[in-house]
Amino acid sequence: MDVERVAMETARELMGLWSMLHRLNGSSEYRAFGLAYRDVERYLRRCGFGAELVQDTLTAIQFEYPEPEF
């Protein structure tokens, strides 16, 4: 399994899960997105993925989970 695919699959799953959890915890959709995005970034870094791979993954995630409008 290649590292890029693992990072992307992990980020996809976590972004959806953590966005939902933050909304259930009372955050607005916009705030939940920001919190989940930050959580995904921290998690990927903690797992030892390199900075460039983390940034590329987060950039790709933004297209799948566009930031909510105000």
MMTF fields as JSON, N, C-alpha, C and O atoms, coordinates in Angstrom:
{
  "mmtfVersion": "1.0.0",
  "mmtfProducer": "UNKNOWN",
  "numBonds": 279,
  "numAtoms": 280,
  "numGroups": 70,
  "numChains": 1,
  "numModels": 1,
  "chainsPerModel": [1],
  "groupsPerChain": [70],
  "chainIdList": ["A"],
  "bondAtomList": [4, 2, 8, 6, 12, 10, 16, 14, 20, 18, 24, 22, 28, 26, 32, 30, 36, 34, 40, 38, 44, 42, 48, 46, 52, 50, 56, 54, 60, 58, 64, 62, 68, 66, 72, 70, 76, 74, 80, 78, 84, 82, 88, 86, 92, 90, 96, 94, 100, 98, 104, 102, 108, 106, 112, 110, 116, 114, 120, 118, 124, 122, 128, 126, 132, 130, 136, 134, 140, 138, 144, 142, 148, 146, 152, 150, 156, 154, 160, 158, 164, 162, 168, 166, 172, 170, 176, 174, 180, 178, 184, 182, 188, 186, 192, 190, 196, 194, 200, 198, 204, 202, 208, 206, 212, 210, 216, 214, 220, 218, 224, 222, 228, 226, 232, 230, 236, 234, 240, 238, 244, 242, 248, 246, 252, 250, 256, 254, 260, 258, 264, 262, 268, 266, 272, 270, 276, 274],
  "bondOrderList": [1, 1, 1, 1, 1, 1, 1, 1, 1, 1, 1, 1, 1, 1, 1, 1, 1, 1, 1, 1, 1, 1, 1, 1, 1, 1, 1, 1, 1, 1, 1, 1, 1, 1, 1, 1, 1, 1, 1, 1, 1, 1, 1, 1, 1, 1, 1, 1, 1, 1, 1, 1, 1, 1, 1, 1, 1, 1, 1, 1, 1, 1, 1, 1, 1, 1, 1, 1, 1],
  "groupList": [{"groupName": "MET", "atomNameList": ["N", "CA", "C", "O"], "elementList": ["N", "C", "C", "O"], "formalChargeList": [0, 0, 0, 0], "bondAtomList": [1, 0, 2, 1, 3, 2], "bondOrderList": [1, 1, 2], "singleLetterCode": "M", "chemCompType": "L-PEPTIDE LINKING"}, {"groupName": "ASP", "atomNameList": ["N", "CA", "C", "O"], "elementList": ["N", "C", "C", "O"], "formalChargeList": [0, 0, 0, 0], "bondAtomList": [1, 0, 2, 1, 3, 2], "bondOrderList": [1, 1, 2], "singleLetterCode": "D", "chemCompType": "L-PEPTIDE LINKING"}, {"groupName": "VAL", "atomNameList": ["N", "CA", "C", "O"], "elementList": ["N", "C", "C", "O"], "formalChargeList": [0, 0, 0, 0], "bondAtomList": [1, 0, 2, 1, 3, 2], "bondOrderList": [1, 1, 2], "singleLetterCode": "V", "chemCompType": "L-PEPTIDE LINKING"}, {"groupName": "GLU", "atomNameList": ["N", "CA", "C", "O"], "elementList": ["N", "C", "C", "O"], "formalChargeList": [0, 0, 0, 0], "bondAtomList": [1, 0, 2, 1, 3, 2], "bondOrderList": [1, 1, 2], "singleLetterCode": "E", "chemCompType": "L-PEPTIDE LINKING"}, {"groupName": "ARG", "atomNameList": ["N", "CA", "C", "O"], "elementList": ["N", "C", "C", "O"], "formalChargeList": [0, 0, 0, 0], "bondAtomList": [1, 0, 2, 1, 3, 2], "bondOrderList": [1, 1, 2], "singleLetterCode": "R", "chemCompType": "L-PEPTIDE LINKING"}, {"groupName": "ALA", "atomNameList": ["N", "CA", "C", "O"], "elementList": ["N", "C", "C", "O"], "formalChargeList": [0, 0, 0, 0], "bondAtomList": [1, 0, 2, 1, 3, 2], "bondOrderList": [1, 1, 2], "singleLetterCode": "A", "chemCompType": "L-PEPTIDE LINKING"}, {"groupName": "THR", "atomNameList": ["N", "CA", "C", "O"], "elementList": ["N", "C", "C", "O"], "formalChargeList": [0, 0, 0, 0], "bondAtomList": [1, 0, 2, 1, 3, 2], "bondOrderList": [1, 1, 2], "singleLetterCode": "T", "chemCompType": "L-PEPTIDE LINKING"}, {"groupName": "LEU", "atomNameList": ["N", "CA", "C", "O"], "elementList": ["N", "C", "C", "O"], "formalChargeList": [0, 0, 0, 0], "bondAtomList": [1, 0, 2, 1, 3, 2], "bondOrderList": [1, 1, 2], "singleLetterCode": "L", "chemCompType": "L-PEPTIDE LINKING"}, {"groupName": "GLY", "atomNameList": ["N", "CA", "C", "O"], "elementList": ["N", "C", "C", "O"], "formalChargeList": [0, 0, 0, 0], "bondAtomList": [1, 0, 2, 1, 3, 2], "bondOrderList": [1, 1, 2], "singleLetterCode": "G", "chemCompType": "PEPTIDE LINKING"}, {"groupName": "TRP", "atomNameList": ["N", "CA", "C", "O"], "elementList": ["N", "C", "C", "O"], "formalChargeList": [0, 0, 0, 0], "bondAtomList": [1, 0, 2, 1, 3, 2], "bondOrderList": [1, 1, 2], "singleLetterCode": "W", "chemCompType": "L-PEPTIDE LINKING"}, {"groupName": "SER", "atomNameList": ["N", "CA", "C", "O"], "elementList": ["N", "C", "C", "O"], "formalChargeList": [0, 0, 0, 0], "bondAtomList": [1, 0, 2, 1, 3, 2], "bondOrderList": [1, 1, 2], "singleLetterCode": "S", "chemCompType": "L-PEPTIDE LINKING"}, {"groupName": "HIS", "atomNameList": ["N", "CA", "C", "O"], "elementList": ["N", "C", "C", "O"], "formalChargeList": [0, 0, 0, 0], "bondAtomList": [1, 0, 2, 1, 3, 2], "bondOrderList": [1, 1, 2], "singleLetterCode": "H", "chemCompType": "L-PEPTIDE LINKING"}, {"groupName": "ASN", "atomNameList": ["N", "CA", "C", "O"], "elementList": ["N", "C", "C", "O"], "formalChargeList": [0, 0, 0, 0], "bondAtomList": [1, 0, 2, 1, 3, 2], "bondOrderList": [1, 1, 2], "singleLetterCode": "N", "chemCompType": "L-PEPTIDE LINKING"}, {"groupName": "TYR", "atomNameList": ["N", "CA", "C", "O"], "elementList": ["N", "C", "C", "O"], "formalChargeList": [0, 0, 0, 0], "bondAtomList": [1, 0, 2, 1, 3, 2], "bondOrderList": [1, 1, 2], "singleLetterCode": "Y", "chemCompType": "L-PEPTIDE LINKING"}, {"groupName": "PHE", "atomNameList": ["N", "CA", "C", "O"], "elementList": ["N", "C", "C", "O"], "formalChargeList": [0, 0, 0, 0], "bondAtomList": [1, 0, 2, 1, 3, 2], "bondOrderList": [1, 1, 2], "singleLetterCode": "F", "chemCompType": "L-PEPTIDE LINKING"}, {"groupName": "CYS", "atomNameList": ["N", "CA", "C", "O"], "elementList": ["N", "C", "C", "O"], "formalChargeList": [0, 0, 0, 0], "bondAtomList": [1, 0, 2, 1, 3, 2], "bondOrderList": [1, 1, 2], "singleLetterCode": "C", "chemCompType": "L-PEPTIDE LINKING"}, {"groupName": "GLN", "atomNameList": ["N", "CA", "C", "O"], "elementList": ["N", "C", "C", "O"], "formalChargeList": [0, 0, 0, 0], "bondAtomList": [1, 0, 2, 1, 3, 2], "bondOrderList": [1, 1, 2], "singleLetterCode": "Q", "chemCompType": "L-PEPTIDE LINKING"}, {"groupName": "ILE", "atomNameList": ["N", "CA", "C", "O"], "elementList": ["N", "C", "C", "O"], "formalChargeList": [0, 0, 0, 0], "bondAtomList": [1, 0, 2, 1, 3, 2], "bondOrderList": [1, 1, 2], "singleLetterCode": "I", "chemCompType": "L-PEPTIDE LINKING"}, {"groupName": "PRO", "atomNameList": ["N", "CA", "C", "O"], "elementList": ["N", "C", "C", "O"], "formalChargeList": [0, 0, 0, 0], "bondAtomList": [1, 0, 2, 1, 3, 2], "bondOrderList": [1, 1, 2], "singleLetterCode": "P", "chemCompType": "L-PEPTIDE LINKING"}],
  "groupTypeList": [0, 1, 2, 3, 4, 2, 5, 0, 3, 6, 5, 4, 3, 7, 0, 8, 7, 9, 10, 0, 7, 11, 4, 7, 12, 8, 10, 10, 3, 13, 4, 5, 14, 8, 7, 5, 13, 4, 1, 2, 3, 4, 13, 7, 4, 4, 15, 8, 14, 8, 5, 3, 7, 2, 16, 1, 6, 7, 6, 5, 17, 16, 14, 3, 13, 18, 3, 18, 3, 14],
  "groupIdList": [1, 2, 3, 4, 5, 6, 7, 8, 9, 10, 11, 12, 13, 14, 15, 16, 17, 18, 19, 20, 21, 22, 23, 24, 25, 26, 27, 28, 29, 30, 31, 32, 33, 34, 35, 36, 37, 38, 39, 40, 41, 42, 43, 44, 45, 46, 47, 48, 49, 50, 51, 52, 53, 54, 55, 56, 57, 58, 59, 60, 61, 62, 63, 64, 65, 66, 67, 68, 69, 70],
  "secStructList": [7, 7, 2, 2, 2, 2, 2, 2, 2, 2, 2, 2, 2, 2, 2, 2, 2, 2, 2, 2, 2, 2, 2, 2, 6, 6, 7, 7, 2, 2, 2, 2, 2, 2, 2, 2, 2, 2, 2, 2, 2, 2, 2, 2, 2, 2, 6, 6, 7, 7, 2, 2, 2, 2, 2, 2, 2, 2, 2, 2, 2, 2, 2, 2, 1, 7, 7, 7, 7, 7],
  "xCoordList": [0.86, 0.0, 0.903, 1.822, 0.638, 1.516, 1.104, -0.061, 2.085, 1.917, 0.903, 0.104, 0.918, -0.016, -1.46, -2.33, -1.706, -3.067, -3.522, -4.669, -2.627, -2.961, -3.297, -4.283, -2.487, -2.738, -4.084, -4.848, -4.378, -5.633, -6.835, -7.813, -6.789, -7.911, -8.134, -9.273, -7.054, -7.152, -7.785, -8.688, -7.316, -7.831, -9.307, -10.082, -9.705, -11.121, -12.02, -13.023, -11.643, -12.452, -12.534, -13.61, -11.392, -11.36, -12.067, -12.72, -11.946, -12.598, -14.109, -14.747, -14.669, -16.108, -16.529, -17.516, -15.789, -16.115, -15.979, -16.897, -14.84, -14.632, -15.516, -15.91, -15.841, -16.784, -18.133, -18.752, -18.578, -19.862, -19.818, -20.758, -18.751, -18.648, -18.628, -19.254, -17.926, -17.892, -19.27, -19.665, -20.004, -21.368, -22.276, -23.078, -22.153, -22.966, -22.637, -23.482, -21.419, -20.981, -21.396, -21.047, -22.136, -22.698, -21.999, -22.4, -20.972, -20.283, -21.094, -21.806, -20.973, -21.6, -20.916, -19.835, -21.529, -20.934, -19.566, -18.625, -19.457, -18.196, -17.115, -15.99, -17.462, -16.498, -16.129, -14.968, -17.088, -16.824, -15.833, -14.957, -15.965, -15.027, -13.611, -12.673, -13.46, -12.134, -11.516, -10.326, -12.31, -11.804, -11.401, -10.352, -12.224, -11.919, -10.667, -9.827, -10.532, -9.362, -8.092, -7.095, -8.142, -7.002, -6.707, -5.545, -7.748, -7.572, -6.928, -6.047, -7.367, -6.797, -5.319, -4.486, -4.995, -3.595, -2.738, -1.678, -3.184, -2.442, -2.26, -1.175, -3.338, -3.281, -2.274, -1.47, -2.313, -1.384, 0.068, 0.954, 0.296, 1.658, 2.104, 3.244, 1.211, 1.527, 1.836, 2.626, 1.213, 1.447, 2.78, 3.196, 3.449, 4.762, 4.786, 5.827, 3.658, 3.669, 4.466, 4.367, 5.24, 6.066, 5.232, 4.067, 5.835, 5.135, 4.569, 3.445, 5.325, 4.852, 3.647, 2.684, 3.705, 2.585, 1.346, 0.23, 1.539, 0.41, -0.239, -1.463, 0.568, 0.019, -0.687, -1.766, -0.09, -0.734, -2.061, -3.037, -2.093, -3.316, -4.39, -5.547, -4.019, -4.986, -5.517, -6.693, -4.664, -5.101, -6.129, -7.15, -5.866, -6.804, -8.123, -9.19, -8.056, -9.257, -10.145, -11.37, -9.554, -10.344, -11.262, -12.328, -10.863, -11.713, -12.86, -13.936, -12.644, -13.689, -14.637, -15.832, -14.094, -14.889, -14.717, -13.981, -15.369, -15.195, -15.636, -16.583, -14.934, -15.257, -16.672, -17.025, -17.472, -18.865, -18.913, -18.013, -19.971, -20.198, -20.766, -21.386, -20.546, -21.145, -22.62, -23.31],
  "yCoordList": [-1.175, 0.0, 1.234, 1.337, 2.164, 3.327, 4.375, 4.483, 5.124, 6.094, 7.173, 7.566, 7.66, 8.716, 8.242, 8.983, 7.004, 6.475, 6.303, 6.597, 5.832, 5.669, 7.025, 7.148, 8.034, 9.37, 9.899, 10.452, 9.735, 10.257, 9.523, 10.163, 8.205, 7.444, 7.798, 7.942, 7.934, 8.308, 9.684, 9.875, 10.639, 12.009, 12.06, 12.766, 11.329, 11.314, 10.823, 11.452, 9.703, 9.125, 10.063, 10.292, 10.595, 11.447, 12.774, 13.282, 13.337, 14.624, 14.496, 15.332, 13.465, 13.253, 12.982, 13.539, 12.137, 11.781, 12.971, 13.276, 13.642, 14.741, 15.94, 16.648, 16.192, 17.277, 16.984, 17.864, 15.743, 15.353, 15.462, 15.966, 14.999, 15.065, 16.506, 16.811, 17.384, 18.788, 19.437, 20.261, 19.066, 19.605, 19.076, 19.826, 17.786, 17.219, 17.858, 17.916, 18.331, 18.966, 20.436, 21.14, 20.899, 22.237, 23.271, 24.435, 22.893, 23.861, 24.116, 23.238, 25.329, 25.632, 24.801, 24.259, 24.7, 23.927, 24.49, 23.733, 25.815, 26.466, 26.155, 25.8, 26.29, 26.017, 24.54, 24.201, 23.667, 22.222, 21.855, 21.016, 22.481, 22.226, 22.615, 21.84, 23.795, 24.264, 23.389, 23.077, 22.995, 22.121, 20.757, 20.225, 20.196, 18.888, 18.959, 18.061, 20.001, 20.186, 20.225, 19.581, 20.983, 21.082, 19.726, 19.339, 19.011, 17.697, 16.707, 15.939, 16.725, 15.828, 16.152, 15.248, 17.436, 17.829, 17.319, 16.735, 17.533, 17.066, 15.551, 15.04, 14.846, 13.387, 12.87, 11.992, 13.402, 12.956, 13.236, 12.414, 14.38, 14.707, 13.76, 13.297, 13.473, 12.545, 11.143, 10.418, 10.767, 9.443, 9.369, 8.292, 10.498, 10.505, 10.78, 10.628, 11.182, 11.559, 12.856, 13.735, 12.977, 14.159, 15.409, 15.326, 16.558, 17.843, 18.051, 18.53, 17.701, 17.896, 16.999, 17.439, 15.75, 14.84, 15.305, 15.228, 15.783, 16.291, 17.462, 17.513, 18.4, 19.569, 19.172, 19.685, 18.26, 17.798, 17.113, 17.298, 16.33, 15.622, 16.614, 16.484, 17.598, 18.59, 19.432, 19.794, 19.736, 20.479, 19.661, 20.196, 18.384, 17.506, 17.381, 17.352, 17.309, 17.19, 18.423, 18.305, 19.589, 20.81, 20.744, 21.359, 20.007, 19.863, 18.897, 19.045, 17.916, 16.935, 17.469, 17.17, 18.256, 18.845, 20.35, 20.92, 21.004, 22.452, 23.167, 22.757, 24.227, 25.005, 25.562, 26.128, 25.399, 25.89, 27.406, 28.126, 27.864, 29.301, 29.858, 29.138, 31.143, 31.808, 31.946, 32.478],
  "zCoordList": [0.0, 0.0, 0.0, 0.812, -0.909, -0.952, 0.083, 0.465, 0.51, 1.593, 1.239, 2.089, -0.003, -0.405, -0.287, 0.17, -0.702, -0.634, 0.813, 1.149, 1.655, 3.077, 3.698, 4.426, 3.416, 3.964, 3.491, 4.282, 2.211, 1.654, 2.226, 2.611, 2.294, 2.844, 4.316, 4.76, 5.056, 6.47, 6.608, 7.423, 5.818, 5.891, 5.516, 6.161, 4.492, 4.084, 5.218, 5.555, 5.786, 6.857, 8.06, 8.61, 8.454, 9.637, 9.425, 10.337, 8.242, 7.967, 8.119, 8.759, 7.539, 7.663, 9.098, 9.578, 9.772, 11.157, 12.09, 12.85, 12.035, 12.961, 12.659, 13.586, 11.406, 11.096, 11.739, 12.337, 11.608, 12.193, 13.72, 14.333, 14.32, 15.781, 16.287, 17.302, 15.599, 16.022, 15.867, 16.693, 14.804, 14.645, 15.749, 16.305, 16.069, 17.142, 18.487, 19.38, 18.621, 19.856, 19.916, 20.864, 18.914, 18.958, 18.099, 18.109, 17.358, 16.508, 15.245, 14.757, 14.729, 13.443, 12.366, 12.594, 11.21, 10.125, 9.745, 9.505, 9.69, 9.334, 10.371, 10.019, 11.637, 12.724, 12.765, 12.993, 12.549, 12.559, 11.467, 11.677, 10.297, 9.208, 9.626, 9.443, 10.178, 10.594, 11.659, 11.601, 12.625, 13.685, 13.135, 13.498, 12.266, 11.692, 10.825, 10.879, 10.037, 9.179, 10.029, 9.703, 11.113, 12.033, 12.68, 12.806, 13.088, 13.7, 12.731, 13.118, 11.478, 10.466, 10.269, 10.196, 10.184, 10.012, 11.168, 10.942, 12.388, 13.562, 13.557, 13.834, 13.24, 13.244, 12.216, 12.527, 11.005, 9.97, 10.377, 10.144, 10.974, 11.424, 12.536, 12.539, 13.474, 14.563, 14.063, 14.669, 12.959, 12.375, 11.651, 11.226, 11.507, 10.898, 9.406, 8.768, 8.842, 7.431, 7.296, 8.151, 6.244, 6.019, 5.778, 5.388, 6.011, 5.887, 4.481, 4.334, 3.464, 2.094, 1.789, 1.161, 2.232, 2.013, 2.779, 2.263, 3.998, 4.788, 4.056, 3.935, 3.568, 2.871, 1.589, 1.294, 0.818, -0.42, -0.126, -0.854, 0.932, 1.324, 1.751, 1.353, 2.553, 3.014, 1.852, 1.831, 0.903, -0.279, -1.058, -1.49, -1.238, -1.947, -1.192, -1.806, 0.125, 0.953, 0.794, 0.827, 0.625, 0.478, -0.735, -0.735, -1.767, -2.946, -2.689, -3.269, -1.83, -1.507, -0.436, -0.443, 0.475, 1.556, 1.482, 2.288, 0.544, 0.43, 1.702, 2.374, 2.006, 3.193, 3.055, 2.02, 4.097, 4.023, 3.853, 4.286, 3.222, 3.056, 4.355, 5.138, 4.568, 5.74, 5.545, 6.414]
}
